[in-house]
Amino acid sequence: MRYITRQEWYGALVAVLVLGVFLSVASPFFLSGRNLSNILVQASVIALLAGGQTFVILTGGVDLAVGALTALAGAVAGYMMVKLGINPYLAILAAFGIGAAVGLFNGYLVAFVGIPAFIVTLGGLTLWRGLAFESTGGFDMAGLPEPFPFIGNGELLGIPMPIIVMALFYGVMGFILSSTKLGRYVYAIGSNEMGARQVGINIRWYKLGVYLVSGLSCALAAIVLMGRMDSSSGKMAQMFELDAIAAVILGGTSLFGGRGSLWGSLLGAILIGMIRNGMNLLEVSQFKQMMAIGAVVILAVWIDVVRRKRLLRK
């Protein structure tokens, strides 16, 4: 128990449990197996984006363009399949290629050119979405071929595929963050970039790597989202970047870098899914849902700032 209470994700776990108890009392439909499965399916895309975002934030950076990049990768892949008749597996490779290329582009500007991550990705927020609309003519691409319907709405052993994809993704990313040189150096860079440079860590290449991870996460999120929607367009994943950042912060990862947990980001994404699902069950308006998510994010950042000040005093 002492080990659990010391983890960064402990607060998110408590929040999930407390909210779960409250919604179970408030609505008789919340604890049904189907509804709980829906929460995980609905949270899957945000969880994928939050996973890549965690790597970036742990280094002290931020990626504001994950929603736009998801739209670009998905829109181009959909256009290739529906309009050009290209094999869907080649379209999937193209989506990952776009995610990797944009991730490397962002990482190069941040790590090698020295432009602040906030500026690079803020520009990408409109650049990549505009390119998504331009490259597809602004049209929606509906009726996607297999394997997209299976990825978005299929099941394996009774478990929805988006949940399986999310679980596999977090298994791989969790191993990378906890058991590889990249993971150790990500924490080192975020904790003390100058100190990490002095002990011989090549800061620039590892920063490039975390933006590559974020870009590939966006491509995977695009594939799952396309499957769930059975379509793609430049309008995909609007405002998803804010939900992804919120999930990371709610999961206990510090915006200042160097401290956090991938599993906390997963809990944060589930918490956001629970809030939206619970408010829908209680027939709360969409506008009030937006207000609630924003208030929760501000509260989480406030707690992070207070916690950091206490650590600095020690």
Rosetta silent file (secondary structure, phi, psi, omega in degrees, C-alpha in Angstrom):
SEQUENCE: MRYITRQEWYGALVAVLVLGVFLSVASPFFLSGRNLSNILVQASVIALLAGGQTFVILTGGVDLAVGALTALAGAVAGYMMVKLGINPYLAILAAFGIGAAVGLFNGYLVAFVGIPAFIVTLGGLTLWRGLAFESTGGFDMAGLPEPFPFIGNGELLGIPMPIIVMALFYGVMGFILSSTKLGRYVYAIGSNEMGARQVGINIRWYKLGVYLVSGLSCALAAIVLMGRMDSSSGKMAQMFELDAIAAVILGGTSLFGGRGSLWGSLLGAILIGMIRNGMNLLEVSQFKQMMAIGAVVILAVWIDVVRRKRLLRK
SCORE:     score description
SCORE:     0.000 S_00000001
   1 L     0.000  -39.167  178.681    0.000    0.000    0.000 S_00000001
   2 H   -62.918  -37.741  178.593    2.875    2.346    0.799 S_00000001
   3 H   -62.186  -43.303 -177.828    4.331    1.642   -2.662 S_00000001
   4 H   -65.262  -44.199 -176.444    1.022    2.549   -4.334 S_00000001
   5 H   -67.573  -17.207  179.366    0.538    5.788   -2.397 S_00000001
   6 L   -89.171   -7.592 -177.345    4.007    6.971   -3.455 S_00000001
   7 L   -80.263  148.858  179.352    3.300    6.620   -7.178 S_00000001
   8 L   -62.292  -28.587 -176.272    2.513    9.636   -9.347 S_00000001
   9 L   -85.912    2.437 -177.081   -0.608    7.883  -10.627 S_00000001
  10 H   -61.056  -42.899 -179.832   -2.037    7.346   -7.126 S_00000001
  11 H   -62.309  -40.491  178.788   -4.160   10.506   -7.292 S_00000001
  12 H   -65.790  -38.480  178.617   -5.626    9.500  -10.661 S_00000001
  13 H   -63.222  -44.540  177.854   -6.441    6.033   -9.315 S_00000001
  14 H   -61.794  -42.715 -179.972   -8.254    7.519   -6.320 S_00000001
  15 H   -62.200  -41.739  178.781  -10.147    9.912   -8.602 S_00000001
  16 H   -62.538  -44.102 -178.339  -11.244    7.034  -10.875 S_00000001
  17 H   -66.904  -45.119 -179.307  -12.455    4.981   -7.889 S_00000001
  18 H   -64.284  -45.345  179.226  -14.273    7.886   -6.205 S_00000001
  19 H   -64.564  -36.900  178.002  -15.939    8.989   -9.444 S_00000001
  20 H   -62.036  -41.978  177.966  -16.880    5.382  -10.165 S_00000001
  21 H   -64.772  -44.544 -179.097  -18.633    5.057   -6.807 S_00000001
  22 H   -61.737  -46.355 -177.710  -20.448    8.365   -7.286 S_00000001
  23 H   -70.005  -29.822  177.131  -21.664    7.516  -10.803 S_00000001
  24 H   -64.450  -36.675  178.064  -22.711    4.031   -9.691 S_00000001
  25 H   -75.735  -38.511 -175.053  -25.013    5.634   -7.127 S_00000001
  26 H   -74.511  -29.680 -177.320  -26.185    8.396   -9.477 S_00000001
  27 L  -137.714  129.454  179.199  -27.029    6.138  -12.417 S_00000001
  28 L   -72.829  -11.983 -177.230  -28.113    2.479  -12.448 S_00000001
  29 L   -91.148  -13.658 -171.272  -26.650    2.061  -15.938 S_00000001
  30 L   -63.381  -45.187 -173.235  -23.068    3.057  -15.139 S_00000001
  31 L   -82.598    5.473  177.617  -21.795   -0.253  -13.742 S_00000001
  32 L   -67.197  147.769 -178.531  -23.164   -2.395  -16.552 S_00000001
  33 H   -59.189  -38.286 -179.454  -20.536   -4.374  -18.427 S_00000001
  34 H   -65.470  -41.492 -179.099  -21.531   -2.802  -21.713 S_00000001
  35 H   -68.291  -41.122  178.704  -21.201    0.742  -20.375 S_00000001
  36 H   -63.767  -38.154  175.947  -17.797    0.073  -18.793 S_00000001
  37 H   -64.725  -39.835  178.158  -16.622   -1.399  -22.083 S_00000001
  38 H   -62.329  -38.360  179.377  -17.921    1.693  -23.903 S_00000001
  39 H   -60.949  -44.918 -179.084  -15.937    3.940  -21.558 S_00000001
  40 H   -67.255  -38.794  177.891  -12.700    2.119  -22.395 S_00000001
  41 H   -64.695  -44.767 -179.446  -13.471    2.158  -26.126 S_00000001
  42 H   -66.362  -30.549 -179.137  -14.267    5.864  -26.040 S_00000001
  43 H   -83.450  -10.860 -169.903  -11.097    6.568  -24.046 S_00000001
  44 H   -61.953  -45.013 -177.246   -8.862    4.492  -26.330 S_00000001
  45 H   -66.038  -45.238  177.481   -7.971    7.195  -28.885 S_00000001
  46 H   -62.112  -38.455  179.441   -7.228    9.805  -26.197 S_00000001
  47 H   -63.539  -39.330  178.137   -5.198    7.193  -24.321 S_00000001
  48 H   -64.450  -44.879  178.448   -3.073    6.508  -27.424 S_00000001
  49 H   -65.195  -39.420 -179.744   -2.409   10.214  -27.922 S_00000001
  50 H   -66.346  -32.894  178.471   -1.705   10.669  -24.209 S_00000001
  51 H   -61.536  -47.754  176.459    0.824    7.842  -24.294 S_00000001
  52 H   -67.027  -38.290  179.345    2.953    9.605  -26.902 S_00000001
  53 H   -62.644  -31.821 -179.851    2.366   12.954  -25.227 S_00000001
  54 H   -60.223  -43.271  179.117    3.739   11.549  -21.958 S_00000001
  55 H   -59.082  -43.358 -177.790    7.169   11.005  -23.509 S_00000001
  56 H   -67.057  -47.842 -176.753    7.246   14.607  -24.731 S_00000001
  57 H   -66.719  -32.787  177.871    6.048   16.175  -21.475 S_00000001
  58 H   -62.336  -25.383  177.018    8.494   14.111  -19.416 S_00000001
  59 L   -87.429    0.242 -178.233   11.323   15.887  -21.255 S_00000001
  60 L    91.855    8.897  179.134    9.792   19.270  -20.399 S_00000001
  61 L  -103.984 -167.841  177.007    8.212   19.802  -23.826 S_00000001
  62 L  -159.264  148.326  177.767    4.674   19.678  -25.156 S_00000001
  63 L  -122.885  101.801 -178.307    2.998   18.653  -28.413 S_00000001
  64 L   -84.452   -3.316 -171.800   -0.050   20.788  -29.188 S_00000001
  65 L  -107.483   15.437 -175.440   -0.495   19.341  -32.672 S_00000001
  66 H   -65.275  -36.276  178.013   -1.401   15.709  -31.910 S_00000001
  67 H   -66.516  -42.383  179.840   -5.042   16.198  -32.913 S_00000001
  68 H   -67.142  -39.384  178.566   -4.101   17.893  -36.181 S_00000001
  69 H   -67.662  -37.094  175.137   -1.514   15.230  -37.005 S_00000001
  70 H   -59.612  -42.548  178.618   -4.081   12.517  -36.292 S_00000001
  71 H   -64.728  -42.259 -179.226   -6.399   14.223  -38.773 S_00000001
  72 H   -63.614  -48.518 -179.383   -3.659   14.509  -41.400 S_00000001
  73 H   -62.111  -43.067 -179.088   -2.601   10.855  -41.131 S_00000001
  74 H   -69.963  -42.188 -178.174   -6.210    9.662  -41.165 S_00000001
  75 H   -64.447  -43.387 -179.548   -7.417   11.939  -43.954 S_00000001
  76 H   -67.502  -43.459  178.753   -4.577   11.015  -46.296 S_00000001
  77 H   -61.661  -42.576  178.334   -4.910    7.284  -45.579 S_00000001
  78 H   -63.735  -41.812  178.589   -8.669    7.458  -46.173 S_00000001
  79 H   -62.154  -40.739  179.916   -8.208    9.377  -49.425 S_00000001
  80 H   -61.160  -40.694 -176.766   -5.694    6.797  -50.646 S_00000001
  81 H   -77.981  -48.629 -171.860   -8.126    3.946  -50.055 S_00000001
  82 H   -78.751  -44.484 -175.134  -11.469    5.475  -51.093 S_00000001
  83 L   -89.442  -36.368 -175.364  -10.442    7.781  -53.939 S_00000001
  84 L  -101.678  -10.268  178.321   -7.293    6.116  -55.266 S_00000001
  85 L    69.673   25.917 -178.573   -8.155    2.481  -54.555 S_00000001
  86 L   -78.996  146.207  179.354   -4.832    1.798  -52.822 S_00000001
  87 L   -52.031  132.488 -176.194   -4.456   -1.322  -50.685 S_00000001
  88 H   -60.441  -30.672  179.986   -5.554   -0.523  -47.101 S_00000001
  89 H   -72.214  -31.750  173.109   -2.373   -1.965  -45.595 S_00000001
  90 H   -69.340  -34.715  176.637   -0.292    0.369  -47.752 S_00000001
  91 H   -65.786  -37.175  176.993   -2.524    3.220  -46.557 S_00000001
  92 H   -64.190  -42.537  176.816   -1.818    2.190  -42.960 S_00000001
  93 H   -62.223  -37.893  178.449    1.915    2.280  -43.700 S_00000001
  94 H   -64.201  -39.431  178.393    1.424    5.728  -45.244 S_00000001
  95 H   -62.037  -44.099  178.119   -0.320    6.912  -42.066 S_00000001
  96 H   -67.320  -34.684  177.205    2.599    5.733  -39.951 S_00000001
  97 H   -63.647  -41.136  177.680    5.006    7.320  -42.432 S_00000001
  98 H   -65.005  -44.524  178.667    3.221   10.671  -42.083 S_00000001
  99 H   -59.852  -43.019  179.909    3.239   10.377  -38.286 S_00000001
 100 H   -66.903  -43.174 -177.540    6.946    9.571  -38.256 S_00000001
 101 H   -63.544  -45.029  179.988    7.842   12.352  -40.723 S_00000001
 102 H   -68.881  -38.692  176.965    5.955   15.043  -38.807 S_00000001
 103 H   -60.561  -43.663  178.055    7.306   13.772  -35.492 S_00000001
 104 H   -66.616  -37.374  177.471   10.866   13.970  -36.801 S_00000001
 105 H   -61.792  -48.177  178.226   10.175   17.433  -38.233 S_00000001
 106 H   -61.619  -45.687 -179.355    8.905   18.686  -34.886 S_00000001
 107 H   -62.719  -38.056  179.210   11.776   17.056  -33.028 S_00000001
 108 H   -64.331  -45.223 -179.427   14.365   18.534  -35.378 S_00000001
 109 H   -65.147  -36.329 -179.486   13.043   22.073  -34.933 S_00000001
 110 H   -76.054  -49.390 -170.630   12.896   21.681  -31.152 S_00000001
 111 H   -84.211  -38.263 -172.973   16.113   19.759  -30.517 S_00000001
 112 H  -100.758  -36.013  179.836   18.475   20.907  -33.282 S_00000001
 113 H   -86.970  -31.152  177.519   17.193   24.354  -34.280 S_00000001
 114 L    92.631   14.783  176.474   16.211   25.363  -30.756 S_00000001
 115 L   -76.550  135.117  179.201   12.683   26.632  -31.388 S_00000001
 116 L   -56.728  140.326 -177.940   10.480   26.206  -28.278 S_00000001
 117 H   -58.508  -35.389  179.965    8.192   23.174  -28.506 S_00000001
 118 H   -59.237  -43.607 -177.652    5.175   25.341  -27.735 S_00000001
 119 H   -70.958  -44.899 -177.975    5.781   27.476  -30.849 S_00000001
 120 H   -59.491  -48.460 -174.712    6.609   24.571  -33.169 S_00000001
 121 H   -81.450  -24.037  173.346    3.545   22.551  -32.258 S_00000001
 122 H   -66.108  -41.206  174.573    1.242   25.570  -31.996 S_00000001
 123 H   -64.340  -39.627  178.450    2.078   26.314  -35.630 S_00000001
 124 H   -65.617  -24.315  179.731    1.533   22.660  -36.468 S_00000001
 125 H   -55.495  -39.475  177.600   -1.903   22.845  -34.857 S_00000001
 126 H   -98.565  -31.163 -178.304   -3.193   24.731  -37.909 S_00000001
 127 H   -61.893  -50.804 -174.866   -0.552   23.699  -40.446 S_00000001
 128 H   -72.585  -34.737  178.028   -1.242   19.961  -40.346 S_00000001
 129 H   -70.682  -39.276  175.843   -5.014   20.309  -40.174 S_00000001
 130 H   -61.732  -39.388  177.921   -4.979   22.740  -43.073 S_00000001
 131 H   -66.529  -33.659  177.224   -2.834   20.279  -45.023 S_00000001
 132 H   -62.966  -44.438  178.280   -5.326   17.509  -44.200 S_00000001
 133 H   -66.772  -43.012 -176.977   -8.158   19.547  -45.745 S_00000001
 134 H   -65.372  -41.339 -175.455   -6.051   20.628  -48.717 S_00000001
 135 H   -72.936  -20.636 -179.466   -4.795   17.147  -49.564 S_00000001
 136 H  -111.728    3.159 -178.290   -8.292   15.638  -49.571 S_00000001
 137 L    72.269   10.983  179.725  -10.217   18.556  -51.026 S_00000001
 138 L    80.046    7.084 -177.437  -12.128   18.898  -47.766 S_00000001
 139 L   -91.922  149.806  172.242  -14.254   15.799  -48.450 S_00000001
 140 L   -81.841  143.893  178.506  -15.099   13.034  -45.992 S_00000001
 141 E  -110.857  103.395 -175.493  -14.019    9.518  -46.977 S_00000001
 142 E  -105.973  161.861  178.011  -16.700    7.042  -45.878 S_00000001
 143 L    73.671   56.936 -177.551  -17.008    3.274  -46.248 S_00000001
 144 L   -75.484  144.811 -179.290  -13.480    2.185  -45.394 S_00000001
 145 L   -78.166  170.548  172.972  -12.389   -1.353  -46.337 S_00000001
 146 L   -62.723  146.229   15.796  -11.131   -4.018  -43.978 S_00000001
 147 L   -95.334   12.789 -173.491   -9.285   -4.142  -41.623 S_00000001
 148 H   -64.169  -45.230  176.798  -10.642   -0.768  -40.448 S_00000001
 149 H   -58.364  -36.934  178.938  -14.169   -1.922  -39.494 S_00000001
 150 H   -69.333  -42.730  179.754  -12.610   -4.768  -37.497 S_00000001
 151 H   -62.806  -39.424 -175.472  -10.069   -2.484  -35.784 S_00000001
 152 H   -84.925  -34.454 -172.715  -12.748    0.023  -34.829 S_00000001
 153 H  -131.398   -1.184 -179.939  -15.743   -2.166  -34.041 S_00000001
 154 L   -79.936  174.419  178.850  -14.601   -5.792  -34.054 S_00000001
 155 E  -134.559  152.004  174.901  -13.924   -8.034  -31.084 S_00000001
 156 E  -131.185  115.001 -176.117  -11.318  -10.636  -30.192 S_00000001
 157 L    58.265   35.389  177.759  -12.333  -13.157  -27.523 S_00000001
 158 L    81.976    0.688 -179.252  -15.198  -10.846  -26.627 S_00000001
 159 E  -104.820  126.732  179.073  -12.924   -7.824  -26.075 S_00000001
 160 E   -57.304  140.926 -176.264  -13.387   -4.794  -28.375 S_00000001
 161 H   -60.567  -38.599  177.350  -10.388   -4.248  -30.628 S_00000001
 162 H   -57.849  -34.453  178.272   -9.763   -0.602  -29.573 S_00000001
 163 H   -69.159  -40.065  178.868   -9.231   -1.852  -26.008 S_00000001
 164 H   -64.623  -44.600  178.517   -6.829   -4.547  -27.216 S_00000001
 165 H   -60.582  -43.354  179.390   -4.873   -2.027  -29.312 S_00000001
 166 H   -62.272  -42.825 -179.063   -4.707    0.330  -26.324 S_00000001
 167 H   -65.353  -43.936  178.894   -3.507   -2.454  -24.006 S_00000001
 168 H   -64.327  -41.681  179.358   -0.794   -3.611  -26.425 S_00000001
 169 H   -59.884  -47.565 -178.705    0.324   -0.035  -26.996 S_00000001
 170 H   -70.220  -29.759  174.546    0.688    0.657  -23.286 S_00000001
 171 H   -63.035  -45.887 -179.940    2.467   -2.631  -22.753 S_00000001
 172 H   -68.720  -47.627 -178.408    5.105   -1.725  -25.353 S_00000001
 173 H   -65.672  -36.380  177.586    5.396    1.929  -24.315 S_00000001
 174 H   -63.512  -39.854  177.093    5.550    0.976  -20.638 S_00000001
 175 H   -64.863  -43.344 -179.551    8.452   -1.370  -21.346 S_00000001
 176 H   -62.187  -42.691 -175.470   10.287    1.304  -23.346 S_00000001
 177 H   -73.220  -31.176 -175.170    9.844    3.910  -20.640 S_00000001
 178 H   -99.286  -21.016 -169.644   10.812    1.669  -17.726 S_00000001
 179 H  -129.412   11.092  179.523   13.377   -0.735  -19.176 S_00000001
 180 L  -125.986  164.993  178.817   15.283    0.975  -21.992 S_00000001
 181 H   -61.480  -38.467  178.804   17.922    3.663  -22.317 S_00000001
 182 H   -58.279  -45.758 -179.262   15.423    5.959  -24.018 S_00000001
 183 H   -62.939  -44.554 -179.769   13.101    5.768  -21.031 S_00000001
 184 H   -64.585  -39.922 -178.250   15.839    6.451  -18.478 S_00000001
 185 H   -73.300  -29.193  175.987   17.209    9.354  -20.470 S_00000001
 186 H   -59.942  -46.160  178.070   13.738   10.858  -20.946 S_00000001
 187 H   -65.991  -40.129 -178.694   13.433   11.202  -17.170 S_00000001
 188 H   -63.911  -42.472 -179.791   17.008   12.458  -16.868 S_00000001
 189 H   -65.148  -42.978 -179.577   16.489   15.171  -19.494 S_00000001
 190 H   -69.219  -32.371 -179.114   13.260   16.346  -17.905 S_00000001
 191 H   -74.816  -44.077 -177.020   14.714   16.381  -14.392 S_00000001
 192 L  -158.380   90.065 -175.126   17.926   18.236  -15.200 S_00000001
 193 H   -63.200  -41.129  179.702   18.736   18.860  -18.840 S_00000001
 194 H   -63.962  -42.793  178.409   22.051   20.574  -18.105 S_00000001
 195 H   -64.818  -39.032  178.513   23.140   17.759  -15.810 S_00000001
 196 H   -63.524  -38.721  178.276   22.123   15.153  -18.389 S_00000001
 197 H   -66.032  -38.275 -177.046   24.209   16.930  -21.020 S_00000001
 198 H   -69.834  -26.428  178.647   27.225   17.066  -18.705 S_00000001
 199 L   -90.013    6.489  171.376   27.191   13.310  -18.081 S_00000001
 200 L   100.933    8.000  177.680   27.326   12.664  -21.835 S_00000001
 201 L   -76.144  129.809  178.682   23.686   12.156  -22.839 S_00000001
 202 L   -78.958   89.719 -172.606   23.082   13.349  -26.394 S_00000001
 203 H   -55.186  -44.026 -172.129   20.112   15.551  -25.538 S_00000001
 204 H   -63.373  -43.201 -177.071   19.199   16.439  -29.100 S_00000001
 205 H   -69.215  -35.585  179.665   18.834   12.902  -30.408 S_00000001
 206 H   -74.587  -33.017  172.349   16.713   11.754  -27.497 S_00000001
 207 H   -65.092  -40.000  175.720   14.451   14.777  -27.805 S_00000001
 208 H   -58.308  -39.988 -178.817   14.100   13.921  -31.480 S_00000001
 209 H   -63.757  -38.969 -177.100   13.132   10.409  -30.403 S_00000001
 210 H   -70.579  -32.534  176.814   10.285   11.473  -28.114 S_00000001
 211 H   -73.326  -29.721  172.875    8.637   13.543  -30.860 S_00000001
 212 H   -64.073  -43.766  177.037    8.971   10.548  -33.170 S_00000001
 213 H   -59.627  -43.481  179.345    7.145    8.455  -30.559 S_00000001
 214 H   -62.673  -42.281  179.578    4.422   11.102  -30.355 S_00000001
 215 H   -63.466  -41.937  178.588    4.044   11.169  -34.155 S_00000001
 216 H   -67.809  -34.520  176.183    3.717    7.389  -34.391 S_00000001
 217 H   -63.097  -38.842  177.815    1.171    7.437  -31.569 S_00000001
 218 H   -63.041  -40.780  179.438   -0.901    9.918  -33.596 S_00000001
 219 H   -63.858  -43.150  178.558   -0.836    7.585  -36.604 S_00000001
 220 H   -64.928  -40.940  177.394   -2.030    4.645  -34.502 S_00000001
 221 H   -61.692  -38.770  178.649   -4.759    6.813  -32.961 S_00000001
 222 H   -62.148  -41.354 -179.282   -5.852    7.836  -36.469 S_00000001
 223 H   -64.360  -44.470  179.176   -6.205    4.203  -37.532 S_00000001
 224 H   -65.863  -42.925 -178.967   -8.336    3.321  -34.497 S_00000001
 225 H   -65.410  -40.112  176.387  -10.461    6.463  -34.869 S_00000001
 226 H   -60.420  -41.979  179.131  -11.015    5.799  -38.574 S_00000001
 227 H   -63.749  -40.020 -179.626  -12.173    2.294  -37.733 S_00000001
 228 H   -69.004  -38.116 -177.865  -14.605    3.538  -35.111 S_00000001
 229 H   -85.614  -18.595 -171.816  -16.032    6.237  -37.400 S_00000001
 230 L    56.097   33.217  177.761  -15.856    4.137  -40.601 S_00000001
 231 E  -166.631  172.572  175.375  -14.668    7.317  -42.284 S_00000001
 232 E  -147.739  153.884  178.438  -11.905    9.904  -42.288 S_00000001
 233 L  -168.309  170.997  176.876  -11.673   13.639  -42.868 S_00000001
 234 L   -69.878  -10.801  179.681   -9.721   16.738  -41.969 S_00000001
 235 L   -86.603   -4.199 -177.745  -12.223   17.336  -39.154 S_00000001
 236 L   -58.894  146.655  168.235  -11.049   14.256  -37.255 S_00000001
 237 L    59.392   33.310  177.363   -9.772   14.552  -33.688 S_00000001
 238 L   -66.725  131.226  179.675  -10.676   18.210  -33.168 S_00000001
 239 L    68.859    8.451 -179.779   -9.576   19.397  -29.707 S_00000001
 240 H   -67.917  -25.099  179.289   -8.145   15.950  -28.952 S_00000001
 241 H   -62.454  -36.278  179.509   -4.787   17.551  -28.166 S_00000001
 242 H   -69.300  -40.375  177.513   -6.325   19.238  -25.121 S_00000001
 243 H   -65.039  -38.093  179.986   -7.857   15.982  -23.888 S_00000001
 244 H   -65.851  -44.938  178.051   -4.518   14.198  -24.369 S_00000001
 245 H   -64.851  -40.009  178.422   -2.600   16.829  -22.410 S_00000001
 246 H   -61.545  -41.776  179.550   -5.318   16.809  -19.756 S_00000001
 247 H   -61.984  -41.471  179.420   -5.046   13.029  -19.409 S_00000001
 248 H   -63.601  -44.875 -178.736   -1.275   13.263  -18.915 S_00000001
 249 H   -67.139  -44.445  178.608   -1.606   15.993  -16.280 S_00000001
 250 H   -62.032  -27.932  178.857   -4.456   14.227  -14.476 S_00000001
 251 L   -78.260   -0.030  175.040   -2.270   11.120  -14.421 S_00000001
 252 L    98.216    0.543  177.486    0.313   12.896  -12.301 S_00000001
 253 L   -76.588  131.773 -176.969    2.942   13.746  -14.902 S_00000001
 254 L   -77.325  135.394  175.676    4.494   17.132  -14.196 S_00000001
 255 L   -64.683  -17.703 -179.262    4.274   19.807  -16.883 S_00000001
 256 L   -87.647   -3.409  176.190    7.803   20.796  -15.846 S_00000001
 257 L    86.446  163.990  172.339    9.162   17.376  -16.876 S_00000001
 258 L    85.539  -12.426 -177.921   11.168   14.703  -15.130 S_00000001
 259 L  -143.369  128.571 -179.790    8.365   13.204  -13.056 S_00000001
 260 L   159.508 -178.513 -175.626    5.398   11.146  -14.122 S_00000001
 261 L  -148.171  139.011  175.880    4.077    7.797  -15.234 S_00000001
 262 H   -64.581  -37.883 -178.670    2.713    6.312  -18.435 S_00000001
 263 H   -68.425  -30.143  174.216    0.136    4.369  -16.423 S_00000001
 264 H   -63.332  -38.140  178.112   -1.034    7.612  -14.879 S_00000001
 265 H   -64.168  -38.587  176.483   -1.763    8.911  -18.382 S_00000001
 266 H   -62.735  -45.421  177.294   -3.872    5.827  -19.058 S_00000001
 267 H   -62.842  -37.295  177.994   -5.814    6.424  -15.834 S_00000001
 268 H   -63.346  -41.530  178.005   -6.181   10.088  -16.812 S_00000001
 269 H   -65.110  -40.850  177.790   -7.671    9.141  -20.174 S_00000001
 270 H   -65.344  -38.674  178.905  -10.072    6.721  -18.476 S_00000001
 271 H   -61.654  -43.954  177.684  -11.003    9.439  -15.962 S_00000001
 272 H   -63.185  -40.862  176.822  -11.880   11.846  -18.776 S_00000001
 273 H   -61.946  -38.926  178.585  -13.904    9.089  -20.443 S_00000001
 274 H   -66.270  -41.382  179.169  -15.752    8.449  -17.184 S_00000001
 275 H   -60.874  -47.570 -179.449  -16.538   12.138  -16.735 S_00000001
 276 H   -65.661  -44.368 -178.851  -17.986   12.430  -20.238 S_00000001
 277 H   -63.620  -44.616 -179.652  -19.865    9.125  -19.981 S_00000001
 278 H   -63.413  -40.652  179.289  -21.261    9.941  -16.548 S_00000001
 279 H   -68.059  -33.621  175.298  -22.441   13.369  -17.633 S_00000001
 280 H   -65.672  -41.918  178.758  -24.137   11.838  -20.669 S_00000001
 281 H   -63.954  -34.051 -179.883  -25.927    9.345  -18.423 S_00000001
 282 L   -89.421    5.503  176.391  -27.006   12.205  -16.161 S_00000001
 283 L    60.331   41.542  174.815  -28.092   14.212  -19.241 S_00000001
 284 L   -85.974  139.764 -175.644  -25.674   17.057  -18.598 S_00000001
 285 L   -65.742  155.999 -179.436  -25.234   19.360  -21.607 S_00000001
 286 H   -61.801  -33.835 -179.076  -22.118   19.200  -23.775 S_00000001
 287 H   -66.861  -40.431  177.851  -21.200   22.765  -22.851 S_00000001
 288 H   -68.761  -31.512  175.513  -21.184   21.941  -19.162 S_00000001
 289 H   -62.966  -42.867  177.824  -19.047   18.890  -19.936 S_00000001
 290 H   -61.406  -41.774  179.115  -16.485   21.167  -21.593 S_00000001
 291 H   -63.472  -40.934 -178.846  -16.526   23.417  -18.549 S_00000001
 292 H   -65.329  -44.694  179.281  -16.035   20.461  -16.221 S_00000001
 293 H   -62.644  -43.327  178.629  -13.051   19.080  -18.152 S_00000001
 294 H   -61.741  -42.637  179.223  -11.444   22.538  -18.258 S_00000001
 295 H   -64.571  -39.004  178.901  -11.943   23.041  -14.527 S_00000001
 296 H   -64.836  -40.355  178.983  -10.447   19.630  -13.766 S_00000001
 297 H   -63.575  -46.190  178.820   -7.375   20.406  -15.894 S_00000001
 298 H   -59.794  -41.552  178.572   -6.812   23.742  -14.145 S_00000001
 299 H   -63.301  -42.001 -179.361   -7.134   22.015  -10.779 S_00000001
 300 H   -64.412  -41.553  178.464   -4.643   19.307  -11.802 S_00000001
 301 H   -66.019  -39.622  178.062   -2.079   21.904  -12.961 S_00000001
 302 H   -59.631  -45.164  178.527   -2.576   23.851   -9.726 S_00000001
 303 H   -62.737  -40.027  179.310   -1.871   20.716   -7.709 S_00000001
 304 H   -63.225  -42.063  179.320    1.228   20.037   -9.838 S_00000001
 305 H   -64.095  -44.371  179.313    2.568   23.565   -9.226 S_00000001
 306 H   -62.690  -42.993  179.480    1.983   23.287   -5.473 S_00000001
 307 H   -62.803  -40.119 -179.432    3.654   19.868   -5.381 S_00000001
 308 H   -66.618  -40.319  178.026    6.679   21.178   -7.289 S_00000001
 309 H   -61.672  -39.245  178.767    7.086   24.126   -4.915 S_00000001
 310 H   -66.074  -39.636  178.532    7.079   21.743   -1.956 S_00000001
 311 H   -65.656  -37.573  179.545    9.711   19.554   -3.585 S_00000001
 312 H   -67.641  -34.169  178.274   11.921   22.586   -4.274 S_00000001
 313 H   -65.794  -33.785 -179.843   11.657   23.659   -0.625 S_00000001
 314 L   -73.268    0.000    0.000   12.923   20.266    0.459 S_00000001
